[in-house]
Amino acid sequence: MPLDAKIEAILFWKGEPMSLKKLRDILGCEKKELQEALTVLEKSLKGRGLALIRREDEVLLGSAAEMGPVIEKLTREELVKDLGRAGLETLSIILYKGVVSRRDIDYIRGVNSAFIIRNLLIRGLIEKEQNKNDQRSFVYKPTFDLLSYLGLQKLEDLPEFATVKEEMILFEKAAEEIEKESELTASS
């Protein structure tokens, strides 16, 4: 499969900006090879509904500018819909964890949550910020508007907060143990 096709698939799956370094690491290619493949991808997307969006050392697969009015209409329609089970599930994880990475959300849910997270961001229910522990990634947290809408002064006011928090900690510890065991088994 050509490098540009691999990049397209990765960016589609990721659903958010990705650093050029991360792409190089994943694909095992040189900087020049990556730039050439990005140029090929960019040209192949011309006149289609998608575009390669570049910003400094990051790239994103997004909708073409010509699709702006259609995307805006769809976004408005999406905002008036109910959150749905996946949205509520993701929002609950973010509320009870307080600050959480997409990777952790995906792990807890067992599925890719990029679309759901984007939906919650658009609705202003959560916000995204740079991860203080890893500047290459982001974390998500509830907005003040969400807390206000729910009538909460702090996250600890959520129903059964301490119990749910404790269960999440136990879940994470069990997951770490399983991961350690599988690493030991794999290295044996």
Secondary structure as UniProt FT lines:
FT   HELIX           3..14
FT   STRAND          18..19
FT   HELIX           20..27
FT   HELIX           31..45
FT   TURN            46..47
FT   STRAND          50..55
FT   TURN            56..57
FT   STRAND          58..63
FT   HELIX           65..67
FT   HELIX           68..80
FT   HELIX           84..97
FT   STRAND          100..101
FT   HELIX           102..109
FT   HELIX           114..122
FT   TURN            123..124
FT   STRAND          126..130
FT   TURN            135..136
FT   STRAND          138..142
FT   HELIX           144..150
FT   HELIX           155..157
FT   TURN            159..160
FT   HELIX           161..187
//
